[in-house]
């Protein structure tokens, strides 16, 4: 199993819609609330997660998350995990309903329909 498939198997369309609308920090991603869950997911799928962000976002995306985490590795892994879940949830909802537009979430917001990293 890969990271995207695990998210698809864990969260149904309704939950993904809630994740897109409210972000992971709202607690809606019930399997990825605690640091142990998010860090474990990150460690398990680190290469895939990094490849996803490197192919979908600019090179500063992950650097900015690390800076916002004050170089705390645990907080960084948690934030990257949540950003990944939010991005995959957005992909899932967009696939299901072509009219769904990405919304502001924990790690990014929309500018002209494009997701961009949310600077603190």
MOBEL-V319252 format. One record per run of one state. SS is the DSSP state (@ for helix, = for strand, . for the rest). FROM is the first residue (numbers start at 1). TO is the last residue. If there is no record, write none. Layout:
ss: {SS	SS}
from: {FROM	FROM}
to: {TO	TO}
This chain:
ss: {.	@	.	@	.	@	.	@	.	@	.	@	.	=	.	=	.}
from: {1	3	11	13	23	24	27	35	57	60	69	73	97	108	112	114	118}
to: {2	10	12	22	23	26	34	56	59	68	72	96	107	111	113	117	120}
